[in-house]
Amino acid sequence: MSANMLTLYILIWPVLSAGVLALLVISLVRDMRKARKSGKDMV
């Protein structure tokens, strides 16, 4: 494995983690808005 491929492999994990975190935050915000509109609590 070349140094460039190893570097790319190591750097892709933070990008994937950030993507998953963004997806979770966006879903949470949508659920909060929907709960607020319907007058329900999140818990």
FIFIVEX-794817 format. One line per field, with one value per residue: y, x, z of N, C-alpha, C in turn. Coordinates in pm, 1 decimal. Each point is the difference from the previous one (the first is absolute). Layout:
REM FIFIVEX-794817
n.y <- [Y,...]
n.x <- [X,...]
n.z <- [Z,...]
ca.y <- [Y,...]
ca.x <- [X,...]
ca.z <- [Z,...]
c.y <- [Y,...]
c.x <- [X,...]
c.z <- [Z,...]
REM end
This chain:
REM FIFIVEX-794817
n.y <- [-117.4,91.3,94.7,33.2,-127.1,-19.2,111.4,-33.4,-120.6,58.5,83.9,-112.3,-54.2,106.5,-12.3,-131.4,18.1,100.0,-80.4,-101.8,76.8,48.5,-124.0,-36.3,104.2,-20.2,-129.6,30.9,89.8,-87.6,-95.5,86.7,36.4,-127.7,-27.3,105.7,-34.1,-126.2,74.8,-92.8,-72.5,23.7,9.6]
n.x <- [85.6,-29.3,86.8,-25.5,-3.1,107.9,50.2,-42.0,45.5,105.3,6.6,-38.6,54.8,75.2,16.9,14.6,78.0,55.5,-0.7,35.8,90.5,29.2,-4.3,65.5,79.5,7.0,9.8,87.0,55.1,-10.4,42.6,92.0,21.0,-1.9,73.5,73.0,-7.5,18.8,86.8,80.7,31.8,129.5,-15.5]
n.z <- [0.0,-87.7,20.3,-126.7,-31.6,73.5,-46.3,-120.7,26.2,54.7,-101.5,-57.2,108.6,17.6,-129.4,7.8,103.4,-63.6,-103.9,76.6,59.0,-118.7,-44.8,108.9,-13.3,-130.4,25.1,95.0,-79.9,-98.4,83.9,40.2,-126.6,-36.9,106.0,-29.9,-129.0,38.3,70.6,-45.3,107.7,3.1,131.9]
ca.y <- [117.4,120.4,98.2,81.2,-79.8,-12.6,130.5,12.7,-93.7,54.0,125.8,-17.6,-29.3,121.3,48.3,-85.8,28.1,130.2,-20.2,-68.0,96.4,98.3,-66.5,-12.5,132.5,43.9,-77.3,48.5,130.8,-23.0,-56.0,105.9,90.6,-69.8,-10.2,134.3,33.4,-80.1,29.1,-113.0,4.0,-92.8,-119.2]
ca.x <- [-85.6,82.8,-20.4,-118.2,-120.2,-11.4,-45.0,-140.6,-76.2,-6.4,-75.5,-140.1,-82.8,-62.3,-101.8,-117.3,-56.0,-66.6,-122.3,-97.8,-41.0,-87.6,-128.0,-70.3,-41.9,-109.2,-118.9,-45.5,-62.3,-129.8,-91.7,-34.6,-95.6,-128.0,-59.9,-43.8,-120.7,-113.5,-23.7,42.4,135.4,92.8,21.4]
ca.z <- [0.0,-9.2,106.6,-32.5,25.7,144.8,48.2,-38.0,82.1,136.1,1.1,-39.2,117.4,55.4,-93.7,17.6,132.3,-7.3,-77.4,85.0,102.2,-64.9,-25.6,127.7,45.4,-88.2,37.0,129.9,-19.6,-65.1,98.7,96.1,-65.9,-15.8,133.2,40.5,-77.3,46.4,140.8,82.7,54.7,-65.3,83.3]
c.y <- [123.9,97.5,84.5,-76.1,-16.7,130.0,20.9,-89.6,53.9,124.8,-17.2,-22.5,124.3,55.9,-82.7,25.6,132.5,-11.2,-66.1,94.4,104.4,-60.4,-12.6,135.2,51.0,-73.7,46.7,133.8,-16.3,-54.6,104.6,95.8,-64.8,-11.4,134.6,38.4,-75.7,20.4,-113.0,22.6,-101.9,-129.1,-70.6]
c.x <- [90.3,-34.6,-124.3,-128.5,-22.4,-50.1,-148.3,-88.0,-17.4,-88.4,-147.3,-89.5,-57.3,-110.1,-127.2,-67.4,-75.1,-131.4,-109.0,-51.1,-95.1,-137.3,-82.0,-52.2,-116.3,-129.1,-57.4,-71.8,-136.3,-102.1,-42.9,-101.7,-137.3,-71.5,-52.4,-128.4,-122.2,-28.6,39.7,140.7,87.3,15.7,-131.8]
c.z <- [0.0,112.3,-26.1,29.5,150.6,61.6,-31.0,85.9,141.8,4.6,-35.7,122.0,65.8,-91.0,14.0,134.6,0.4,-78.0,81.8,108.9,-58.0,-26.3,128.3,48.8,-84.4,34.0,133.3,-14.0,-66.7,98.3,101.6,-60.1,-12.4,135.0,45.4,-74.0,52.4,148.2,92.7,51.9,-73.6,79.7,22.2]
REM end
